[in-house]
Amino acid sequence: MGMRDKKRNQKRVLARRNAAPRSGEGKDLLPLEDGQGKRNRKQLQQPEEPDNTATVVYIGHIPHGFYEDQMHAFFKQFGDIKRLRISRNRKTGKSKHYGFIEFESPLVAKIVADEINNYLLFEHTLRITLVPPEKVHPKLWKGVRRGFIPIDRVAIERKRHNKEKTTEEHKKMVEGIIQRDEKRRKRIKAAGIDYECPALVS
């Protein structure tokens, strides 16, 4: 056997020793992670969603005729209702077509916001979203227990008009009538109309 053959044999032996694992080697090593392991690790690194504590939901696009009694009867099928309010015009008492409902359980509020949002009711698509506790106005539920009492503007104006006037108020009223009469006479004369306005009776 020549020197070249010996060197070839030595290279083969060294290559086999390097390729073959040594005894006891690799026992403490963990297997390489596959794609699933990487996905699991990413899921563990993602922050967990905070627990829902909101019990108030906003309801928009409320149709005409769907008021407090109807809303309470409809939404009580999901869970216990603590408070309910529809925003109304202070003068007329008409609905502004949005309101708020407070449920006893945050879970019920979450279900209502997820399932009834975009619900078609009387040709109106309801818009329902959760209201975080920190965004609930402190005066949102003020007077909700006694309900909405519309202000009788006609009665207020009638009372103001029919009340007895003092001497100063009566004098001021007469002066206003005289000033308006003088302006009326000037406009008639400026228009070229020959008309004698009757005198005011004091």
LORO-829342 format. One line per 4 residues: number of its first residue (from 1); for each residue y, x, z of N, C-alpha, C. Coordinates in nm, 2 decimals, always signed. Layout:
N
NUM	Y/X/Z/Y/X/Z/Y/X/Z | ...
//
This chain:
202
1	-0.12/+0.09/+0.00/+0.00/+0.00/+0.00/+0.12/+0.09/+0.00 | +0.21/+0.06/-0.10/+0.33/+0.14/-0.11/+0.44/+0.10/-0.01 | +0.55/+0.18/-0.01/+0.66/+0.15/+0.07/+0.73/+0.02/+0.04 | +0.73/-0.02/-0.09/+0.79/-0.14/-0.13/+0.71/-0.26/-0.07
5	+0.58/-0.26/-0.08/+0.50/-0.37/-0.03/+0.52/-0.38/+0.13 | +0.53/-0.27/+0.20/+0.54/-0.28/+0.34/+0.68/-0.34/+0.38 | +0.78/-0.31/+0.31/+0.91/-0.37/+0.33/+0.91/-0.52/+0.30 | +0.84/-0.56/+0.20/+0.83/-0.70/+0.17/+0.76/-0.78/+0.28
9	+0.65/-0.72/+0.33/+0.57/-0.78/+0.44/+0.66/-0.79/+0.56 | +0.74/-0.69/+0.59/+0.82/-0.69/+0.71/+0.93/-0.80/+0.70 | +0.98/-0.82/+0.58/+1.08/-0.92/+0.56/+1.02/-1.06/+0.58 | +0.90/-1.08/+0.53/+0.83/-1.21/+0.54/+0.81/-1.25/+0.69
13	+0.76/-1.14/+0.76/+0.73/-1.17/+0.91/+0.86/-1.20/+0.98 | +0.97/-1.13/+0.95/+1.10/-1.16/+1.02/+1.15/-1.30/+0.98 | +1.13/-1.33/+0.86/+1.18/-1.47/+0.82/+1.10/-1.58/+0.88 | +0.97/-1.56/+0.90/+0.88/-1.66/+0.97/+0.92/-1.67/+1.12
17	+0.95/-1.55/+1.18/+0.99/-1.55/+1.32/+1.12/-1.63/+1.35 | +1.21/-1.60/+1.25/+1.34/-1.67/+1.27/+1.34/-1.82/+1.24 | +1.25/-1.86/+1.15/+1.23/-2.00/+1.12/+1.16/-2.08/+1.22 | +1.06/-2.02/+1.28/+0.97/-2.09/+1.38/+1.04/-2.10/+1.51
21	+1.04/-2.21/+1.59/+1.11/-2.22/+1.72/+1.03/-2.14/+1.82 | +1.10/-2.09/+1.91/+1.04/-2.01/+2.02/+0.99/-2.11/+2.12 | +0.90/-2.06/+2.20/+0.83/-2.14/+2.31/+0.93/-2.18/+2.41 | +0.94/-2.30/+2.45/+1.03/-2.35/+2.55/+1.17/-2.37/+2.50
25	+1.20/-2.34/+2.37/+1.33/-2.35/+2.32/+1.36/-2.49/+2.27 | +1.47/-2.55/+2.30/+1.51/-2.68/+2.24/+1.47/-2.80/+2.33 | +1.41/-2.77/+2.45/+1.37/-2.88/+2.54/+1.49/-2.94/+2.61 | +1.60/-2.86/+2.64/+1.71/-2.91/+2.71/+1.82/-2.96/+2.61
29	+1.80/-2.95/+2.48/+1.90/-2.99/+2.39/+1.88/-3.14/+2.35 | +2.00/-3.21/+2.33/+2.00/-3.35/+2.30/+1.99/-3.36/+2.15 | +1.92/-3.47/+2.10/+1.91/-3.49/+1.95/+2.05/-3.52/+1.90 | +2.07/-3.48/+1.77/+2.19/-3.51/+1.70/+2.21/-3.66/+1.69
33	+2.34/-3.70/+1.70/+2.38/-3.84/+1.70/+2.38/-3.89/+1.55 | +2.32/-4.00/+1.53/+2.33/-4.06/+1.40/+2.46/-4.15/+1.38 | +2.47/-4.22/+1.27/+2.59/-4.30/+1.25/+2.60/-4.41/+1.36 | +2.49/-4.47/+1.41/+2.50/-4.57/+1.51/+2.55/-4.52/+1.64
37	+2.51/-4.39/+1.67/+2.56/-4.33/+1.80/+2.71/-4.31/+1.79 | +2.76/-4.27/+1.68/+2.90/-4.25/+1.66/+2.98/-4.38/+1.68 | +2.92/-4.49/+1.62/+2.99/-4.62/+1.63/+2.99/-4.66/+1.78 | +2.88/-4.64/+1.85/+2.88/-4.68/+1.99/+2.98/-4.60/+2.07
41	+2.99/-4.47/+2.04/+3.09/-4.39/+2.11/+3.23/-4.44/+2.08 | +3.26/-4.48/+1.96/+3.39/-4.53/+1.93/+3.42/-4.66/+2.00 | +3.32/-4.75/+2.01/+3.34/-4.87/+2.08/+3.36/-4.85/+2.23 | +3.30/-4.75/+2.29/+3.32/-4.72/+2.43/+3.46/-4.66/+2.45
45	+3.52/-4.59/+2.35/+3.65/-4.53/+2.37/+3.76/-4.63/+2.35 | +3.73/-4.75/+2.28/+3.83/-4.85/+2.26/+3.87/-4.92/+2.40 | +4.00/-4.94/+2.42/+4.04/-5.01/+2.55/+3.99/-5.15/+2.55 | +3.95/-5.20/+2.66/+3.90/-5.34/+2.67/+4.02/-5.43/+2.67
49	+4.00/-5.55/+2.62/+4.10/-5.65/+2.61/+4.13/-5.71/+2.75 | +4.26/-5.72/+2.79/+4.29/-5.78/+2.93/+4.24/-5.92/+2.94 | +4.20/-5.96/+3.06/+4.16/-6.09/+3.09/+4.27/-6.19/+3.07 | +4.24/-6.30/+3.01/+4.35/-6.41/+2.98/+4.38/-6.48/+3.11
53	+4.51/-6.48/+3.15/+4.55/-6.55/+3.27/+4.65/-6.66/+3.23 | +4.68/-6.68/+3.11/+4.78/-6.78/+3.06/+4.71/-6.92/+3.08 | +4.78/-7.01/+3.14/+4.74/-7.15/+3.15/+4.83/-7.25/+3.08 | +4.94/-7.20/+3.03/+5.04/-7.28/+2.96/+5.03/-7.26/+2.81
57	+5.03/-7.37/+2.73/+5.02/-7.36/+2.58/+5.14/-7.43/+2.53 | +5.19/-7.37/+2.42/+5.30/-7.44/+2.34/+5.25/-7.52/+2.23 | +5.30/-7.64/+2.21/+5.25/-7.73/+2.11/+5.37/-7.76/+2.02 | +5.37/-7.73/+1.89/+5.47/-7.76/+1.80/+5.42/-7.86/+1.69
61	+5.52/-7.91/+1.61/+5.50/-8.01/+1.51/+5.43/-8.14/+1.56 | +5.48/-8.18/+1.68/+5.42/-8.30/+1.74/+5.47/-8.42/+1.66 | +5.38/-8.51/+1.61/+5.42/-8.62/+1.53/+5.48/-8.73/+1.61 | +5.55/-8.82/+1.54/+5.61/-8.94/+1.60/+5.51/-9.03/+1.65
65	+5.52/-9.08/+1.78/+5.43/-9.17/+1.84/+5.32/-9.10/+1.92 | +5.32/-8.96/+1.92/+5.22/-8.88/+2.00/+5.30/-8.83/+2.12 | +5.32/-8.91/+2.22/+5.40/-8.88/+2.33/+5.32/-8.84/+2.45 | +5.38/-8.85/+2.57/+5.32/-8.80/+2.69/+5.18/-8.86/+2.72
69	+5.18/-9.00/+2.72/+5.05/-9.07/+2.75/+4.94/-9.03/+2.65 | +4.98/-9.03/+2.52/+4.88/-9.00/+2.41/+4.83/-8.86/+2.42 | +4.93/-8.76/+2.45/+4.89/-8.62/+2.46/+4.80/-8.60/+2.58 | +4.83/-8.67/+2.69/+4.74/-8.65/+2.81/+4.60/-8.70/+2.78
73	+4.59/-8.82/+2.72/+4.46/-8.88/+2.69/+4.38/-8.79/+2.59 | +4.45/-8.72/+2.50/+4.38/-8.64/+2.39/+4.34/-8.51/+2.45 | +4.42/-8.44/+2.52/+4.39/-8.30/+2.57/+4.31/-8.30/+2.70 | +4.29/-8.41/+2.77/+4.22/-8.41/+2.89/+4.07/-8.39/+2.86
77	+4.03/-8.41/+2.74/+3.88/-8.40/+2.70/+3.84/-8.25/+2.71 | +3.94/-8.16/+2.71/+3.90/-8.02/+2.72/+3.90/-7.97/+2.86 | +3.97/-8.03/+2.95/+3.98/-7.99/+3.09/+4.09/-8.05/+3.16 | +4.10/-8.02/+3.29/+4.20/-8.08/+3.38/+4.34/-8.03/+3.34
81	+4.43/-8.13/+3.33/+4.57/-8.10/+3.30/+4.65/-8.10/+3.42 | +4.73/-7.99/+3.44/+4.82/-7.99/+3.56/+4.95/-8.05/+3.54 | +5.02/-8.01/+3.43/+5.15/-8.06/+3.40/+5.16/-8.07/+3.24 | +5.25/-8.16/+3.20/+5.27/-8.18/+3.06/+5.42/-8.22/+3.04
85	+5.48/-8.17/+2.93/+5.62/-8.20/+2.91/+5.65/-8.19/+2.76 | +5.72/-8.29/+2.71/+5.77/-8.30/+2.57/+5.92/-8.28/+2.58 | +5.97/-8.19/+2.49/+6.12/-8.17/+2.49/+6.18/-8.29/+2.42 | +6.29/-8.34/+2.48/+6.36/-8.46/+2.43/+6.51/-8.43/+2.42
89	+6.58/-8.51/+2.34/+6.72/-8.51/+2.33/+6.78/-8.57/+2.45 | +6.88/-8.50/+2.51/+6.94/-8.55/+2.63/+7.02/-8.68/+2.61 | +7.08/-8.70/+2.50/+7.16/-8.82/+2.47/+7.07/-8.94/+2.43 | +6.98/-8.92/+2.34/+6.91/-9.03/+2.28/+6.77/-9.04/+2.34
93	+6.72/-8.94/+2.40/+6.58/-8.94/+2.46/+6.47/-8.93/+2.35 | +6.51/-8.90/+2.23/+6.41/-8.89/+2.12/+6.34/-8.75/+2.13 | +6.21/-8.75/+2.09/+6.13/-8.63/+2.09/+6.19/-8.52/+2.00 | +6.18/-8.40/+2.04/+6.22/-8.28/+1.96/+6.10/-8.23/+1.89
97	+5.98/-8.29/+1.90/+5.86/-8.26/+1.83/+5.80/-8.12/+1.88 | +5.82/-8.09/+2.00/+5.75/-7.97/+2.06/+5.74/-7.99/+2.21 | +5.64/-7.93/+2.27/+5.62/-7.95/+2.41/+5.53/-7.84/+2.47 | +5.50/-7.86/+2.60/+5.42/-7.76/+2.67/+5.31/-7.84/+2.76
101	+5.20/-7.78/+2.77/+5.09/-7.83/+2.86/+5.04/-7.72/+2.94 | +5.03/-7.74/+3.07/+4.97/-7.65/+3.17/+4.83/-7.70/+3.21 | +4.73/-7.62/+3.19/+4.59/-7.65/+3.23/+4.56/-7.59/+3.36 | +4.46/-7.64/+3.43/+4.41/-7.58/+3.55/+4.34/-7.45/+3.53
105	+4.27/-7.43/+3.42/+4.19/-7.31/+3.40/+4.25/-7.24/+3.28 | +4.26/-7.10/+3.29/+4.30/-7.02/+3.17/+4.20/-7.03/+3.06 | +4.07/-7.05/+3.09/+3.97/-7.06/+2.99/+3.99/-7.18/+2.90 | +4.02/-7.29/+2.96/+4.05/-7.42/+2.89/+4.17/-7.40/+2.80
109	+4.28/-7.33/+2.85/+4.39/-7.31/+2.76/+4.36/-7.22/+2.64 | +4.28/-7.12/+2.66/+4.23/-7.04/+2.55/+4.16/-7.11/+2.45 | +4.07/-7.20/+2.49/+3.99/-7.28/+2.40/+4.08/-7.37/+2.32 | +4.17/-7.44/+2.38/+4.26/-7.53/+2.31/+4.35/-7.45/+2.21
113	+4.40/-7.34/+2.25/+4.48/-7.26/+2.15/+4.40/-7.21/+2.03 | +4.27/-7.18/+2.06/+4.19/-7.13/+1.95/+4.13/-7.24/+1.86 | +4.10/-7.36/+1.92/+4.03/-7.46/+1.84/+4.12/-7.57/+1.78 | +4.23/-7.60/+1.85/+4.32/-7.71/+1.81/+4.44/-7.66/+1.72
117	+4.46/-7.53/+1.72/+4.57/-7.48/+1.64/+4.54/-7.51/+1.49 | +4.64/-7.55/+1.42/+4.63/-7.60/+1.28/+4.55/-7.73/+1.26 | +4.54/-7.80/+1.37/+4.47/-7.93/+1.37/+4.56/-8.04/+1.30 | +4.51/-8.11/+1.20/+4.59/-8.21/+1.13/+4.59/-8.34/+1.21
121	+4.71/-8.39/+1.25/+4.72/-8.51/+1.33/+4.83/-8.59/+1.28 | +4.81/-8.71/+1.23/+4.91/-8.80/+1.17/+5.00/-8.72/+1.07 | +4.93/-8.66/+0.98/+4.99/-8.58/+0.87/+5.08/-8.47/+0.92 | +5.06/-8.43/+1.04/+5.13/-8.31/+1.10/+5.03/-8.21/+1.14
125	+5.06/-8.08/+1.11/+4.97/-7.97/+1.15/+5.02/-7.91/+1.28 | +4.94/-7.93/+1.39/+4.98/-7.89/+1.52/+4.98/-7.74/+1.52 | +5.08/-7.68/+1.59/+5.09/-7.53/+1.61/+5.08/-7.51/+1.76 | +4.97/-7.45/+1.80/+4.94/-7.43/+1.94/+4.92/-7.28/+1.97
129	+4.99/-7.23/+2.07/+4.98/-7.08/+2.11/+4.99/-7.07/+2.26 | +4.93/-6.97/+2.31/+4.93/-6.94/+2.45/+5.07/-6.88/+2.49 | +5.11/-6.92/+2.61/+5.24/-6.87/+2.66/+5.21/-6.78/+2.78 | +5.23/-6.65/+2.77/+5.20/-6.56/+2.88/+5.28/-6.60/+3.00
133	+5.22/-6.57/+3.12/+5.29/-6.62/+3.25/+5.43/-6.56/+3.26 | +5.45/-6.43/+3.22/+5.58/-6.37/+3.23/+5.68/-6.43/+3.14 | +5.64/-6.51/+3.04/+5.74/-6.57/+2.95/+5.76/-6.72/+2.98 | +5.70/-6.77/+3.08/+5.72/-6.91/+3.12/+5.86/-6.92/+3.19
137	+5.95/-7.00/+3.14/+6.08/-7.02/+3.20/+6.06/-7.09/+3.34 | +6.14/-7.04/+3.44/+6.12/-7.09/+3.57/+6.16/-7.24/+3.58 | +6.25/-7.29/+3.49/+6.29/-7.43/+3.49/+6.22/-7.51/+3.39 | +6.11/-7.46/+3.34/+6.03/-7.54/+3.24/+5.98/-7.67/+3.29
141	+5.94/-7.67/+3.41/+5.88/-7.79/+3.47/+5.97/-7.87/+3.56 | +6.10/-7.84/+3.55/+6.20/-7.91/+3.64/+6.20/-8.06/+3.60 | +6.18/-8.15/+3.70/+6.19/-8.29/+3.68/+6.08/-8.35/+3.60 | +5.97/-8.28/+3.58/+5.86/-8.33/+3.50/+5.78/-8.44/+3.57
145	+5.79/-8.44/+3.70/+5.71/-8.54/+3.78/+5.78/-8.68/+3.76 | +5.91/-8.69/+3.76/+5.97/-8.82/+3.75/+5.99/-8.86/+3.60 | +5.96/-8.78/+3.51/+5.96/-8.82/+3.37/+6.11/-8.81/+3.32 | +6.12/-8.84/+3.19/+6.25/-8.84/+3.13/+6.32/-8.97/+3.14
149	+6.45/-8.97/+3.19/+6.53/-9.09/+3.21/+6.65/-9.07/+3.12 | +6.66/-9.15/+3.01/+6.77/-9.13/+2.92/+6.90/-9.18/+2.98 | +7.01/-9.12/+2.95/+7.14/-9.15/+3.00/+7.20/-9.27/+2.92 | +7.24/-9.37/+2.99/+7.30/-9.49/+2.93/+7.44/-9.46/+2.90
153	+7.47/-9.41/+2.78/+7.61/-9.37/+2.74/+7.70/-9.50/+2.73 | +7.64/-9.61/+2.68/+7.72/-9.73/+2.66/+7.77/-9.78/+2.80 | +7.69/-9.78/+2.90/+7.73/-9.83/+3.03/+7.84/-9.73/+3.09 | +7.82/-9.60/+3.07/+7.92/-9.51/+3.12/+8.06/-9.53/+3.05
157	+8.06/-9.55/+2.92/+8.18/-9.57/+2.84/+8.24/-9.71/+2.88 | +8.16/-9.81/+2.90/+8.21/-9.94/+2.94/+8.28/-9.93/+3.08 | +8.22/-9.86/+3.17/+8.28/-9.85/+3.30/+8.41/-9.77/+3.30 | +8.42/-9.67/+3.21/+8.54/-9.59/+3.20/+8.65/-9.67/+3.14
161	+8.62/-9.75/+3.04/+8.72/-9.83/+2.97/+8.77/-9.95/+3.06 | +8.69/-10.01/+3.14/+8.73/-10.12/+3.22/+8.78/-10.09/+3.36 | +8.78/-9.97/+3.39/+8.83/-9.94/+3.53/+8.98/-9.96/+3.53 | +9.03/-9.99/+3.65/+9.18/-10.02/+3.67/+9.26/-9.89/+3.65
165	+9.37/-9.89/+3.58/+9.45/-9.78/+3.55/+9.56/-9.77/+3.65 | +9.60/-9.65/+3.68/+9.71/-9.62/+3.77/+9.84/-9.64/+3.69 | +9.95/-9.63/+3.76/+10.08/-9.65/+3.69/+10.10/-9.53/+3.59 | +10.07/-9.41/+3.63/+10.08/-9.30/+3.54/+9.99/-9.31/+3.42
169	+9.87/-9.35/+3.44/+9.78/-9.37/+3.33/+9.82/-9.48/+3.23 | +9.88/-9.59/+3.29/+9.93/-9.70/+3.20/+10.05/-9.65/+3.12 | +10.14/-9.57/+3.18/+10.26/-9.52/+3.12/+10.22/-9.43/+3.00 | +10.12/-9.34/+3.03/+10.07/-9.25/+2.93/+10.01/-9.32/+2.81
173	+9.94/-9.43/+2.84/+9.88/-9.51/+2.73/+9.98/-9.58/+2.64 | +10.09/-9.63/+2.71/+10.20/-9.70/+2.63/+10.27/-9.60/+2.54 | +10.30/-9.48/+2.59/+10.36/-9.37/+2.52/+10.28/-9.34/+2.39 | +10.15/-9.33/+2.41/+10.06/-9.30/+2.30/+10.07/-9.41/+2.19
177	+10.07/-9.53/+2.23/+10.08/-9.64/+2.14/+10.21/-9.64/+2.06 | +10.32/-9.61/+2.13/+10.45/-9.60/+2.06/+10.45/-9.49/+1.96 | +10.40/-9.37/+2.00/+10.40/-9.26/+1.90/+10.32/-9.29/+1.78 | +10.20/-9.35/+1.80/+10.12/-9.38/+1.68/+10.19/-9.49/+1.59
181	+10.26/-9.58/+1.65/+10.33/-9.68/+1.57/+10.45/-9.62/+1.49 | +10.52/-9.52/+1.55/+10.63/-9.46/+1.47/+10.57/-9.38/+1.36 | +10.46/-9.31/+1.37/+10.40/-9.24/+1.27/+10.35/-9.33/+1.15 | +10.30/-9.45/+1.19/+10.26/-9.55/+1.09/+10.38/-9.60/+1.01
185	+10.49/-9.62/+1.08/+10.61/-9.67/+1.00/+10.66/-9.56/+0.90 | +10.66/-9.44/+0.94/+10.70/-9.33/+0.86/+10.61/-9.32/+0.73 | +10.48/-9.33/+0.75/+10.39/-9.32/+0.64/+10.41/-9.44/+0.54 | +10.44/-9.56/+0.59/+10.46/-9.67/+0.51/+10.59/-9.65/+0.43
189	+10.70/-9.60/+0.49/+10.82/-9.58/+0.43/+10.81/-9.47/+0.32 | +10.74/-9.36/+0.35/+10.72/-9.25/+0.26/+10.64/-9.30/+0.14 | +10.56/-9.39/+0.15/+10.48/-9.44/+0.04/+10.56/-9.54/-0.05 | +10.69/-9.57/-0.01/+10.77/-9.66/-0.10/+10.74/-9.80/-0.08
193	+10.68/-9.84/+0.03/+10.64/-9.98/+0.05/+10.75/-10.05/+0.13 | +10.80/-10.16/+0.08/+10.91/-10.23/+0.15/+10.84/-10.33/+0.25 | +10.83/-10.29/+0.37/+10.75/-10.37/+0.47/+10.82/-10.34/+0.61 | +10.85/-10.45/+0.67/+10.90/-10.45/+0.80/+10.79/-10.47/+0.91
197	+10.76/-10.36/+0.98/+10.66/-10.37/+1.08/+10.71/-10.46/+1.20 | +10.62/-10.54/+1.25/+10.66/-10.62/+1.37/+10.68/-10.53/+1.49 | +10.77/-10.57/+1.57/+10.81/-10.49/+1.69/+10.69/-10.50/+1.79 | +10.68/-10.40/+1.87/+10.58/-10.40/+1.97/+10.62/-10.48/+2.09
201	+10.53/-10.56/+2.15/+10.56/-10.64/+2.27/+10.52/-10.56/+2.39 | +10.62/-10.53/+2.47/+10.60/-10.45/+2.59/+10.53/-10.54/+2.70
//
